[in-house]
Amino acid sequence: MRCVVVDDEQLAVDVLIRYIVKLSSLELKAAFTNAVAAVDYLSQHRVDLLFLDINMPDLNGMQLLNSLEHKPMVIFTTAYDEYAVQSYDHSATDYLLKPITFDRFIKAVTKAQGQFTLKNVQSTNPSIAVQDKPEILQIKSGNSTHFISEDDICYIEGAGNYVTVFTEKEKIMSLMSMNKMEEMLNPDHFVRIHKSYIVAIVRIRKLDRASIMVGSTELPIGNTYRDRLFKALQK
C-alpha cells in the first residue's frame, strides 16, 4: 500500500516512518509536517493509505481529508481521544492515540490491508458484495464512555443488570441488560450461547458438547442456545 504521513510534529513523523519501513506491506511515498503542502501533493498523486494527524495549525486533519477529491483510506493519529467519534464519522480505517506503540500500529495497518485487499478483489470481481466496516460501539462505564470496534470484542458476560465486555486488552463493565447488548451487536458476527454469554463467532477456537473456547477462556453452552450456536457456525 502506498502511504503518506502528515503530522505537524517532526518527532511523530519520525516514529511513523520508523514503523512503516519495518512492514513490507507499506511503501512510504512522502511525509509532511505542513498540511497545505500535503494537500498539494495528494491532489497530484494517488495513494492508498494516509496517516493523518487531526490537530494541526492552518488546516486540521479532517479539513485536509475533506479537501481531497480522491480520498485514500485514512488512519487518524492524535494525542486527544475526544476526536475518536469524529474520526469514525469520516470513515476512518482506524484511530491511533499518541504515543503510538508498534503493536497498535500493526493492528491498524492490518485493518487497512484487509480493506485494501477487498477493494482490489471487488475491482476484478464486481459480483462480490461490499462488506460493512466494523461497527463502533459506545459503551458507558461509570462516568466514562468507551468506543470499541466490534472486531476487538472477544465475548460479553452478563450478571444481573450489568454486562462486562472482554477484549484482548481490557474488560469494560456497563450498566446494561444482556438483551440490550445483544441488540447492539451485528447478528452475523456475534451469537448468544448462554443466558450469561455472547461471543464473537470468529473468536471461537474450540467447540465441545457443553462448552466453547474463546482464546484461553472456556464458556458454557446453554441448552436453549445450542441450536442457535450451531446455525451461526454453519454460516
GUNU-327236 format. One line per field, with one value per residue: residue in three letters; x, z, y of N, C-alpha, C in turn. Coordinates in pm, 1 decimal. Layout:
// residues N
res [ALA, ...]
n_u [X, ...]
n_w [Z, ...]
n_v [Y, ...]
ca_u [X, ...]
ca_w [Z, ...]
ca_v [Y, ...]
c_u [X, ...]
c_w [Z, ...]
c_v [Y, ...]
This chain:
// residues 235
res [MET, ARG, CYS, VAL, VAL, VAL, ASP, ASP, GLU, GLN, LEU, ALA, VAL, ASP, VAL, LEU, ILE, ARG, TYR, ILE, VAL, LYS, LEU, SER, SER, LEU, GLU, LEU, LYS, ALA, ALA, PHE, THR, ASN, ALA, VAL, ALA, ALA, VAL, ASP, TYR, LEU, SER, GLN, HIS, ARG, VAL, ASP, LEU, LEU, PHE, LEU, ASP, ILE, ASN, MET, PRO, ASP, LEU, ASN, GLY, MET, GLN, LEU, LEU, ASN, SER, LEU, GLU, HIS, LYS, PRO, MET, VAL, ILE, PHE, THR, THR, ALA, TYR, ASP, GLU, TYR, ALA, VAL, GLN, SER, TYR, ASP, HIS, SER, ALA, THR, ASP, TYR, LEU, LEU, LYS, PRO, ILE, THR, PHE, ASP, ARG, PHE, ILE, LYS, ALA, VAL, THR, LYS, ALA, GLN, GLY, GLN, PHE, THR, LEU, LYS, ASN, VAL, GLN, SER, THR, ASN, PRO, SER, ILE, ALA, VAL, GLN, ASP, LYS, PRO, GLU, ILE, LEU, GLN, ILE, LYS, SER, GLY, ASN, SER, THR, HIS, PHE, ILE, SER, GLU, ASP, ASP, ILE, CYS, TYR, ILE, GLU, GLY, ALA, GLY, ASN, TYR, VAL, THR, VAL, PHE, THR, GLU, LYS, GLU, LYS, ILE, MET, SER, LEU, MET, SER, MET, ASN, LYS, MET, GLU, GLU, MET, LEU, ASN, PRO, ASP, HIS, PHE, VAL, ARG, ILE, HIS, LYS, SER, TYR, ILE, VAL, ALA, ILE, VAL, ARG, ILE, ARG, LYS, LEU, ASP, ARG, ALA, SER, ILE, MET, VAL, GLY, SER, THR, GLU, LEU, PRO, ILE, GLY, ASN, THR, TYR, ARG, ASP, ARG, LEU, PHE, LYS, ALA, LEU, GLN, LYS]
n_u [83.8, 63.5, 168.5, 126.3, 248.9, 122.5, 182.5, 217.3, 419.9, 753.7, 879.5, 672.3, 624.7, 868.8, 853.7, 641.2, 744.9, 958.9, 820.4, 676.0, 871.5, 942.2, 753.7, 666.7, 436.6, 381.3, 453.3, 631.5, 558.1, 571.7, 627.4, 499.0, 519.0, 373.5, 51.0, -72.9, 110.8, 95.0, -164.4, -134.3, 42.7, -111.4, -321.5, -214.0, -102.0, -189.8, -258.5, -274.0, -310.7, -337.3, -167.1, -273.5, -254.6, -477.7, -503.2, -380.5, -212.2, -348.8, -468.8, -665.9, -663.6, -909.6, -1025.7, -835.0, -869.0, -1131.7, -1092.2, -987.1, -1026.1, -1003.5, -1022.0, -805.0, -773.6, -776.3, -585.5, -626.0, -425.4, -358.2, -313.6, -530.0, -806.2, -1070.2, -1138.3, -1219.6, -1484.9, -1548.4, -1353.5, -1436.2, -1673.0, -1578.1, -1526.8, -1296.0, -1029.5, -894.0, -799.2, -543.7, -401.4, -173.1, 105.3, 207.4, 216.6, 411.7, 282.3, 13.1, 8.0, 58.8, -176.9, -365.0, -271.8, -311.8, -591.6, -631.1, -502.7, -673.0, -905.1, -796.8, -724.2, -976.9, -1100.5, -947.7, -1007.1, -1280.7, -1273.7, -1188.7, -1375.6, -1679.2, -1910.6, -1882.6, -1999.4, -1999.1, -1844.2, -1949.6, -1797.5, -1650.4, -1870.7, -1869.9, -1898.3, -2055.0, -1988.3, -2096.3, -1935.7, -1946.7, -1855.4, -1742.7, -1713.8, -1663.4, -1523.2, -1558.0, -1446.6, -1630.6, -1471.3, -1278.9, -1388.3, -1407.1, -1576.8, -1890.6, -2004.4, -2282.5, -2429.8, -2674.8, -2789.6, -2582.9, -2331.3, -2022.5, -1775.6, -1538.1, -1226.7, -918.6, -735.1, -855.6, -1124.5, -1457.3, -1702.2, -2051.9, -2363.3, -2616.9, -2854.6, -2833.6, -2994.8, -3024.0, -2756.5, -2719.3, -2884.3, -2736.0, -2529.5, -2388.5, -2569.0, -2459.9, -2202.7, -2185.0, -2295.0, -2533.1, -2467.6, -2548.4, -2747.8, -2593.3, -2379.9, -2240.1, -2074.2, -1804.8, -1812.9, -1589.7, -1393.4, -1407.5, -1235.1, -1245.4, -1482.4, -1688.5, -1920.2, -2058.6, -1941.4, -1742.1, -1426.6, -1290.4, -1025.3, -818.9, -1018.5, -1279.9, -1618.2, -1956.9, -2215.2, -2546.8, -2836.8, -3068.7, -2964.8, -2807.7, -2876.0, -2890.7, -2624.5, -2497.5, -2617.1, -2518.7, -2245.2, -2246.3, -2303.7]
n_w [0.0, -93.3, 94.9, 289.8, 526.4, 747.6, 971.4, 1205.4, 1388.5, 1397.4, 1537.4, 1575.2, 1309.5, 1251.0, 1414.5, 1298.0, 1040.9, 1105.7, 1192.4, 959.8, 767.0, 856.4, 773.1, 511.8, 367.6, 330.8, 148.2, 170.4, 43.6, 82.5, 333.8, 553.7, 739.8, 706.5, 645.8, 428.2, 220.3, 203.0, 102.4, -153.8, -264.4, -247.5, -413.5, -656.0, -664.4, -641.9, -356.5, -131.5, 143.2, 424.4, 689.3, 927.4, 1116.1, 1345.7, 1494.0, 1382.4, 1287.4, 1084.7, 891.3, 983.8, 1035.0, 954.7, 797.5, 597.3, 485.0, 388.8, 184.4, -25.0, -347.8, -431.7, -199.5, 8.7, 206.3, 556.4, 850.1, 1140.9, 1358.6, 1684.3, 1986.0, 2140.6, 2276.7, 2251.5, 1991.5, 1879.3, 1804.1, 1596.9, 1410.3, 1317.9, 1202.9, 972.0, 823.7, 897.1, 879.2, 1104.4, 1434.9, 1599.7, 1910.1, 2046.4, 2272.5, 2005.1, 1992.8, 1858.6, 1825.9, 1830.1, 1606.8, 1405.9, 1421.7, 1326.9, 1064.4, 965.3, 956.0, 756.0, 545.6, 504.0, 409.2, 179.8, 28.3, -9.7, -162.0, -397.3, -482.6, -532.3, -740.4, -952.1, -951.6, -959.5, -861.0, -601.9, -287.6, -118.1, 191.4, 515.1, 724.7, 1044.9, 1320.3, 1544.2, 1879.3, 2145.8, 2473.2, 2790.1, 3097.0, 3421.7, 3470.4, 3226.8, 2866.6, 2643.6, 2326.8, 2115.3, 1874.6, 1699.9, 1606.4, 1799.7, 2016.1, 2223.9, 2388.4, 2572.0, 2900.0, 3110.9, 3414.4, 3638.5, 3633.2, 3483.9, 3224.2, 3111.1, 2892.0, 2716.9, 2578.8, 2395.7, 2544.1, 2760.3, 3003.3, 3022.4, 3222.3, 3225.1, 3296.3, 3189.6, 3020.2, 2911.5, 2691.9, 2575.9, 2508.2, 2320.5, 2116.0, 2019.2, 1877.6, 1574.6, 1427.9, 1251.2, 1326.1, 1594.3, 1852.0, 2082.4, 2339.7, 2579.5, 2865.6, 2996.4, 2832.2, 2538.2, 2233.6, 2007.9, 1690.7, 1527.5, 1713.6, 1834.3, 1930.0, 1987.4, 2002.0, 2211.6, 2341.2, 2552.9, 2592.6, 2480.1, 2356.6, 2390.9, 2299.6, 2567.3, 2740.5, 2877.4, 2802.9, 2895.2, 2712.1, 2684.6, 2709.5, 2572.4, 2385.4, 2213.4, 1948.4, 1816.3, 1824.9, 1666.7, 1417.6, 1362.6, 1337.3, 1114.8, 914.6]
n_v [-118.9, 212.1, 482.4, 787.7, 1020.6, 1262.6, 1508.4, 1765.1, 1759.3, 1685.4, 1479.4, 1293.9, 1226.4, 1100.9, 874.2, 729.9, 685.1, 519.2, 293.5, 228.5, 153.1, -92.8, -270.6, -478.0, -455.2, -192.0, 105.2, 384.9, 696.2, 972.1, 1228.4, 1473.6, 1777.1, 1993.7, 2078.5, 2202.7, 2173.5, 1898.4, 1861.5, 1968.0, 1780.3, 1543.6, 1601.4, 1563.6, 1313.8, 974.1, 784.7, 502.1, 485.9, 696.7, 836.2, 1039.9, 1327.2, 1484.1, 1728.3, 2005.3, 2311.4, 2581.9, 2398.3, 2143.3, 1781.8, 1662.4, 1859.2, 1867.4, 1609.7, 1631.3, 1809.5, 1672.3, 1535.1, 1269.6, 1037.8, 863.5, 557.1, 621.6, 656.0, 801.5, 1002.2, 1116.8, 1308.5, 1344.5, 1203.3, 1278.8, 1317.0, 1083.4, 992.6, 1172.8, 1101.5, 850.6, 924.3, 1025.7, 805.9, 666.9, 429.6, 347.5, 463.0, 612.5, 662.1, 884.8, 837.6, 628.8, 284.5, 12.3, -236.4, -163.0, -2.3, -193.2, -340.7, -153.8, -116.1, -371.0, -382.9, -191.0, -319.5, -535.6, -403.5, -291.3, -516.4, -634.5, -434.8, -446.7, -704.4, -678.3, -498.3, -651.2, -846.6, -772.3, -889.3, -960.5, -879.2, -563.8, -531.8, -430.7, -182.8, -253.0, -209.9, 65.9, 65.1, 240.8, 233.4, 288.1, 336.1, 382.3, 713.3, 739.6, 700.9, 443.3, 371.9, 117.3, -106.3, -353.7, -558.4, -589.0, -714.2, -997.2, -1158.7, -1126.9, -1095.3, -1141.7, -1029.1, -1004.4, -676.6, -584.8, -581.7, -719.9, -636.0, -809.4, -759.6, -819.8, -677.6, -549.4, -523.3, -412.3, -282.6, -232.6, -71.4, -238.0, -444.5, -789.8, -843.9, -589.2, -541.9, -743.3, -655.1, -442.3, -552.5, -691.7, -944.9, -1125.2, -1153.6, -1209.4, -1435.6, -1554.0, -1773.8, -1862.3, -1776.4, -1594.9, -1527.6, -1386.3, -1434.7, -1350.2, -1477.5, -1535.1, -1560.7, -1803.7, -2085.6, -2354.7, -2619.8, -2797.3, -3044.2, -2925.1, -2679.0, -2395.3, -2267.9, -1954.1, -1786.0, -1845.0, -1896.6, -2084.5, -2126.4, -2185.0, -2365.9, -2294.3, -2500.2, -2417.6, -2253.0, -2390.0, -2480.1, -2236.4, -2152.4, -2355.2, -2310.7, -2054.9, -2111.3, -2274.3, -2095.7]
ca_u [0.0, 136.1, 120.0, 179.2, 236.7, 104.1, 177.5, 294.7, 530.9, 855.1, 903.4, 564.8, 652.5, 982.3, 806.7, 562.9, 836.0, 1033.2, 729.7, 638.4, 978.4, 954.0, 648.2, 678.2, 307.6, 370.4, 554.2, 622.8, 576.0, 607.3, 592.8, 484.6, 483.0, 292.7, -72.5, -101.3, 199.0, 42.1, -280.2, -81.4, 97.2, -218.1, -405.8, -143.4, -55.1, -281.0, -200.8, -373.0, -329.9, -290.5, -154.2, -309.5, -277.0, -600.7, -486.0, -269.7, -242.7, -388.8, -560.8, -661.4, -666.8, -1040.9, -1040.0, -747.5, -932.6, -1249.9, -1049.8, -935.1, -1124.1, -988.8, -985.4, -749.0, -801.0, -706.7, -567.1, -603.2, -336.3, -373.5, -290.6, -653.3, -902.6, -1204.8, -1164.2, -1246.9, -1612.9, -1538.1, -1270.3, -1515.9, -1769.8, -1508.7, -1497.6, -1156.8, -998.6, -863.1, -768.6, -429.8, -379.2, -31.2, 214.6, 164.3, 303.0, 427.5, 180.4, -113.7, 27.5, 42.1, -319.4, -431.7, -229.9, -377.3, -727.0, -621.4, -465.7, -795.0, -989.4, -726.7, -735.9, -1116.2, -1126.7, -885.4, -1083.7, -1407.1, -1250.0, -1174.8, -1494.5, -1782.8, -2021.2, -1859.5, -2068.1, -1917.6, -1861.9, -1957.4, -1690.6, -1695.3, -1943.9, -1805.5, -1996.5, -2032.3, -2019.6, -2079.8, -1886.7, -1933.8, -1861.5, -1667.3, -1770.0, -1560.9, -1556.2, -1499.4, -1477.7, -1679.8, -1360.9, -1194.1, -1461.3, -1395.4, -1707.0, -1958.6, -2062.0, -2386.5, -2454.8, -2774.3, -2816.4, -2456.1, -2256.0, -1879.2, -1723.9, -1400.0, -1143.4, -788.7, -650.9, -924.6, -1264.1, -1532.2, -1831.9, -2151.0, -2498.8, -2692.6, -2901.6, -2779.4, -3080.8, -2987.6, -2624.5, -2736.5, -2943.6, -2634.3, -2427.1, -2421.5, -2600.2, -2376.4, -2069.0, -2194.1, -2401.6, -2554.4, -2450.6, -2590.7, -2816.6, -2493.2, -2264.2, -2244.4, -1936.2, -1771.6, -1802.6, -1454.4, -1302.7, -1424.7, -1120.1, -1273.3, -1621.9, -1721.4, -2064.3, -2118.8, -1865.4, -1654.1, -1308.4, -1263.3, -890.0, -788.9, -1132.0, -1385.4, -1750.3, -2059.3, -2321.7, -2678.5, -2914.1, -3164.9, -2890.8, -2719.3, -2911.2, -2854.7, -2479.8, -2462.1, -2659.1, -2423.1, -2119.3, -2266.8, -2295.8]
ca_w [0.0, -98.2, 208.2, 316.7, 665.9, 765.3, 1114.0, 1220.9, 1480.8, 1330.3, 1616.5, 1543.5, 1173.2, 1257.7, 1473.7, 1197.5, 935.3, 1160.1, 1191.7, 822.0, 693.3, 907.0, 716.5, 366.2, 305.9, 315.6, 70.1, 205.2, -72.7, 124.4, 471.3, 560.5, 863.6, 662.3, 591.7, 296.6, 125.8, 186.5, 12.7, -288.9, -310.6, -260.1, -527.3, -778.6, -656.6, -577.1, -255.5, -78.4, 287.3, 479.5, 833.9, 931.1, 1245.8, 1345.4, 1549.8, 1316.6, 1259.4, 948.7, 830.5, 1064.5, 956.2, 895.4, 688.4, 489.1, 419.3, 315.4, 67.8, -129.3, -441.5, -421.9, -59.4, 39.4, 342.0, 649.6, 990.4, 1212.4, 1474.4, 1766.4, 2129.9, 2209.2, 2249.3, 2227.4, 1847.9, 1833.1, 1734.2, 1471.9, 1314.2, 1255.6, 1116.2, 845.4, 768.1, 922.5, 894.4, 1246.0, 1512.0, 1686.2, 2014.0, 2078.6, 2191.5, 1929.3, 2008.3, 1732.4, 1813.8, 1793.5, 1468.3, 1321.5, 1420.6, 1238.2, 927.2, 927.2, 915.8, 626.1, 445.5, 474.3, 323.2, 52.2, -43.2, -50.0, -270.5, -519.1, -525.9, -586.4, -867.9, -1054.4, -945.2, -904.3, -801.8, -458.7, -215.2, -32.5, 332.4, 601.8, 821.8, 1177.1, 1396.4, 1662.8, 1986.7, 2256.2, 2596.3, 2908.3, 3216.7, 3519.4, 3409.6, 3101.2, 2750.3, 2566.5, 2186.8, 2091.0, 1747.7, 1712.8, 1578.0, 1917.8, 2122.3, 2230.9, 2436.8, 2670.4, 3011.1, 3181.4, 3553.9, 3689.0, 3545.5, 3426.6, 3129.6, 3102.8, 2757.4, 2721.9, 2459.3, 2420.6, 2632.5, 2874.0, 3023.5, 3050.0, 3283.2, 3194.5, 3344.9, 3069.0, 3017.3, 2802.2, 2574.9, 2513.1, 2448.7, 2202.0, 2011.6, 1966.5, 1803.8, 1444.2, 1447.2, 1163.8, 1385.3, 1734.1, 1882.7, 2225.1, 2363.7, 2716.3, 2915.5, 3051.4, 2743.9, 2393.6, 2185.9, 1868.9, 1623.2, 1477.0, 1826.8, 1886.2, 1895.4, 2010.0, 2034.1, 2272.9, 2352.9, 2653.6, 2611.2, 2373.5, 2399.6, 2329.4, 2349.5, 2670.1, 2832.0, 2848.1, 2830.5, 2882.2, 2613.8, 2743.3, 2629.3, 2485.1, 2287.4, 2136.2, 1805.9, 1764.0, 1805.6, 1553.7, 1294.1, 1339.6, 1292.0, 978.9, 821.8]
ca_v [0.0, 338.9, 561.0, 921.3, 1062.7, 1406.8, 1543.7, 1888.9, 1735.4, 1604.0, 1358.8, 1199.9, 1179.5, 1008.6, 747.9, 658.5, 640.0, 404.9, 179.4, 195.1, 85.1, -229.2, -354.1, -494.1, -423.8, -47.0, 178.4, 526.7, 782.4, 1107.6, 1264.8, 1618.6, 1845.0, 2107.1, 2023.4, 2262.7, 2105.0, 1763.4, 1870.7, 1988.0, 1651.7, 1444.5, 1637.1, 1524.7, 1175.2, 880.1, 695.5, 408.8, 498.7, 823.4, 850.3, 1182.3, 1391.4, 1563.1, 1862.4, 2075.0, 2452.2, 2620.3, 2302.4, 2021.6, 1659.2, 1637.4, 1956.4, 1820.6, 1495.6, 1678.5, 1887.8, 1583.8, 1480.3, 1124.4, 1014.3, 731.7, 510.6, 709.9, 621.4, 927.1, 997.5, 1235.5, 1293.6, 1382.1, 1097.5, 1330.2, 1319.5, 947.6, 982.2, 1248.4, 1029.3, 745.3, 991.5, 1048.4, 672.8, 630.0, 287.6, 329.5, 584.2, 582.4, 761.8, 901.4, 782.3, 511.1, 167.6, -60.9, -340.7, -98.0, 40.2, -312.1, -374.2, -58.7, -145.7, -496.1, -345.8, -124.1, -420.5, -610.3, -321.2, -274.8, -643.7, -648.7, -339.6, -497.6, -821.3, -630.6, -429.9, -754.9, -931.8, -684.1, -964.2, -974.9, -771.9, -478.1, -561.5, -314.1, -162.9, -293.3, -110.2, 120.8, 68.0, 333.2, 161.9, 372.9, 268.7, 489.9, 846.6, 735.9, 633.1, 374.0, 349.8, -14.4, -170.3, -491.3, -650.2, -604.7, -783.2, -1143.7, -1206.7, -1043.0, -1170.6, -1070.5, -1065.0, -911.0, -561.9, -540.2, -663.9, -692.8, -658.3, -854.9, -751.1, -882.0, -597.4, -490.8, -558.0, -290.5, -312.5, -130.0, -94.2, -268.4, -582.9, -871.0, -826.8, -462.3, -561.5, -827.3, -570.7, -351.4, -626.3, -747.1, -1087.3, -1207.7, -1162.8, -1249.7, -1530.8, -1578.2, -1917.5, -1888.7, -1657.0, -1502.7, -1508.3, -1362.2, -1447.7, -1318.5, -1606.9, -1558.5, -1582.3, -1939.7, -2169.6, -2496.5, -2647.4, -2925.3, -3062.3, -2838.3, -2555.7, -2349.1, -2194.4, -1824.1, -1766.2, -1945.6, -1897.2, -2180.2, -2071.9, -2288.9, -2353.0, -2320.9, -2596.0, -2349.6, -2171.4, -2478.5, -2477.3, -2104.0, -2153.7, -2440.7, -2242.6, -1946.2, -2169.2, -2326.0, -1981.6]
c_u [87.8, 81.3, 192.9, 153.5, 221.6, 88.0, 266.1, 411.9, 631.4, 881.9, 798.2, 582.2, 763.2, 941.0, 730.9, 650.2, 913.1, 947.1, 700.2, 745.4, 999.7, 854.8, 658.0, 548.3, 290.8, 485.5, 536.5, 653.8, 618.6, 566.4, 595.7, 460.0, 397.1, 168.9, -103.1, -14.9, 150.1, -77.0, -234.3, -29.2, -16.8, -314.1, -344.1, -99.5, -158.9, -204.2, -313.2, -407.8, -264.8, -286.6, -165.2, -334.6, -403.0, -574.9, -361.5, -309.1, -279.8, -496.3, -556.6, -683.6, -799.7, -1070.0, -955.4, -814.8, -1052.1, -1213.4, -1006.5, -1047.5, -1122.6, -935.7, -928.1, -805.0, -721.4, -701.5, -532.5, -509.7, -353.4, -341.5, -418.3, -763.8, -1044.1, -1239.0, -1209.1, -1374.9, -1607.5, -1458.2, -1349.7, -1628.4, -1710.2, -1463.0, -1351.2, -1141.8, -966.1, -823.0, -659.5, -406.2, -230.9, -9.5, 175.7, 264.9, 306.9, 319.2, 44.7, -108.3, 3.4, -105.3, -395.7, -398.2, -295.7, -521.4, -726.2, -589.7, -587.5, -887.5, -929.2, -740.3, -877.4, -1149.2, -1069.4, -959.7, -1213.6, -1389.3, -1235.5, -1294.1, -1607.0, -1897.5, -2004.8, -1918.5, -1970.1, -1947.7, -1864.6, -1834.0, -1740.1, -1762.7, -1860.2, -1913.8, -1956.0, -2081.1, -1992.0, -2036.5, -1859.4, -1951.6, -1790.7, -1748.0, -1655.6, -1612.0, -1482.2, -1542.5, -1528.3, -1566.7, -1277.2, -1259.6, -1441.6, -1527.0, -1762.0, -2020.0, -2165.1, -2402.6, -2551.0, -2802.5, -2691.3, -2406.8, -2109.5, -1831.9, -1575.4, -1335.7, -1010.4, -710.2, -721.5, -1063.0, -1336.6, -1670.1, -1927.3, -2286.6, -2590.3, -2738.9, -2836.4, -2863.7, -3047.6, -2852.3, -2636.4, -2794.7, -2841.1, -2537.6, -2478.7, -2447.7, -2521.7, -2239.0, -2069.7, -2309.4, -2410.6, -2551.2, -2505.7, -2663.0, -2717.6, -2378.5, -2305.4, -2100.3, -1924.0, -1741.4, -1659.7, -1353.9, -1312.0, -1311.1, -1151.1, -1418.7, -1633.4, -1872.9, -2127.1, -2046.8, -1789.4, -1532.6, -1299.7, -1127.9, -858.0, -902.8, -1237.4, -1519.7, -1855.5, -2158.8, -2453.7, -2760.2, -3007.7, -3097.4, -2806.8, -2748.9, -2872.7, -2704.8, -2442.3, -2502.0, -2563.6, -2290.6, -2130.6, -2260.6, -2151.9]
c_w [0.0, 11.0, 221.3, 464.0, 669.9, 914.7, 1132.8, 1317.8, 1415.7, 1405.9, 1586.7, 1402.9, 1175.3, 1314.7, 1369.7, 1083.8, 982.2, 1160.7, 1049.0, 752.1, 742.2, 840.9, 564.0, 294.4, 278.5, 233.2, 100.0, 82.3, -34.3, 270.3, 482.3, 703.9, 833.7, 590.1, 452.0, 189.1, 99.6, 91.1, -131.6, -346.6, -339.0, -373.9, -659.5, -780.8, -584.5, -475.7, -200.3, 67.5, 338.2, 632.0, 864.1, 1073.4, 1237.1, 1385.2, 1491.7, 1291.8, 1111.9, 891.7, 913.7, 976.5, 887.7, 781.7, 568.8, 411.8, 335.5, 188.5, -49.2, -218.3, -434.5, -282.1, -41.0, 172.1, 437.4, 788.4, 1061.3, 1331.5, 1553.2, 1911.4, 2209.4, 2176.4, 2226.5, 2078.2, 1794.3, 1751.0, 1600.3, 1367.0, 1244.3, 1170.9, 979.1, 783.1, 783.2, 930.9, 1039.4, 1305.2, 1611.0, 1783.8, 2050.3, 2229.5, 2131.2, 1947.6, 1877.4, 1716.5, 1776.8, 1650.3, 1372.6, 1310.3, 1325.4, 1092.1, 877.3, 884.8, 777.0, 515.8, 406.0, 382.0, 183.9, -33.3, -94.8, -167.7, -401.8, -573.4, -591.9, -720.9, -982.7, -1058.3, -881.2, -837.3, -652.8, -386.0, -131.7, 112.6, 413.1, 688.6, 957.9, 1250.3, 1515.4, 1769.5, 2092.4, 2383.8, 2714.4, 3026.1, 3321.8, 3452.0, 3274.6, 2991.4, 2669.6, 2424.3, 2142.0, 1954.3, 1774.2, 1692.5, 1701.7, 2029.0, 2112.2, 2276.3, 2539.3, 2775.6, 3082.7, 3323.2, 3611.6, 3589.2, 3476.2, 3319.9, 3139.8, 2964.0, 2767.9, 2584.6, 2491.9, 2528.6, 2757.8, 2889.3, 3074.1, 3102.7, 3258.4, 3251.8, 3223.5, 3076.3, 2901.5, 2675.7, 2500.1, 2443.5, 2319.2, 2085.9, 1944.8, 1871.0, 1669.9, 1457.7, 1355.0, 1224.7, 1528.3, 1753.6, 2034.4, 2248.6, 2499.7, 2763.7, 2964.1, 2956.0, 2598.5, 2345.0, 2041.9, 1797.3, 1579.1, 1588.3, 1882.6, 1836.0, 1903.7, 2051.4, 2092.2, 2288.4, 2445.2, 2670.6, 2484.1, 2437.2, 2319.9, 2383.4, 2446.8, 2770.4, 2787.0, 2892.1, 2808.7, 2770.8, 2683.0, 2651.7, 2531.5, 2376.2, 2192.5, 1986.2, 1741.8, 1734.7, 1682.5, 1419.9, 1259.6, 1285.5, 1150.0, 875.5, 786.4]
c_v [124.5, 430.7, 694.3, 952.6, 1214.5, 1434.6, 1666.2, 1873.0, 1640.2, 1473.7, 1252.4, 1142.1, 1074.4, 873.3, 665.5, 606.9, 517.5, 278.6, 132.9, 113.5, -57.9, -325.2, -358.5, -459.0, -275.0, 9.4, 327.5, 612.3, 924.0, 1126.9, 1417.3, 1663.3, 1967.5, 2053.5, 2076.9, 2196.8, 1962.8, 1762.3, 1885.0, 1856.5, 1553.0, 1475.6, 1593.5, 1378.1, 1089.2, 795.8, 608.7, 435.3, 626.9, 814.2, 1000.0, 1231.0, 1477.7, 1707.8, 1929.3, 2220.5, 2473.1, 2528.6, 2175.3, 1898.3, 1634.0, 1735.1, 1915.1, 1708.1, 1539.9, 1755.8, 1800.3, 1530.2, 1327.8, 1092.6, 873.6, 680.6, 599.2, 647.6, 751.8, 903.6, 1126.7, 1205.1, 1317.0, 1282.7, 1148.9, 1336.6, 1183.5, 938.5, 1053.6, 1171.5, 920.6, 802.6, 1018.5, 915.9, 634.1, 479.6, 257.2, 464.2, 548.0, 696.5, 765.7, 889.2, 647.2, 397.9, 89.8, -167.6, -281.1, -48.0, -77.0, -348.6, -282.6, -86.3, -273.8, -470.6, -282.4, -224.3, -503.0, -533.1, -306.5, -401.2, -663.3, -557.5, -389.6, -618.6, -777.1, -561.0, -529.7, -848.4, -852.2, -758.0, -982.6, -855.1, -692.0, -511.4, -432.6, -304.8, -208.7, -177.9, -62.5, 137.0, 171.3, 265.4, 254.8, 287.8, 374.8, 624.8, 853.3, 668.0, 573.5, 352.9, 223.3, -64.9, -311.5, -592.1, -679.3, -686.4, -934.5, -1205.9, -1108.0, -1133.7, -1084.5, -1121.4, -962.0, -801.1, -509.5, -637.6, -624.9, -731.3, -693.2, -837.2, -819.2, -808.5, -546.6, -551.6, -434.7, -329.1, -197.4, -170.4, -111.6, -414.5, -658.8, -856.2, -697.9, -474.2, -640.9, -747.5, -480.1, -420.1, -677.7, -897.1, -1180.5, -1232.9, -1215.8, -1347.3, -1546.8, -1728.8, -1959.6, -1763.9, -1551.5, -1472.0, -1485.0, -1367.2, -1399.0, -1449.9, -1635.9, -1585.7, -1724.7, -2028.6, -2318.3, -2512.3, -2788.0, -2933.7, -2958.1, -2705.0, -2519.5, -2283.8, -2065.8, -1780.2, -1878.3, -1959.1, -1997.5, -2123.0, -2179.7, -2259.0, -2386.8, -2410.3, -2527.3, -2267.1, -2258.2, -2472.4, -2344.7, -2096.7, -2234.0, -2376.8, -2128.2, -1998.8, -2222.9, -2215.3, -1949.0]
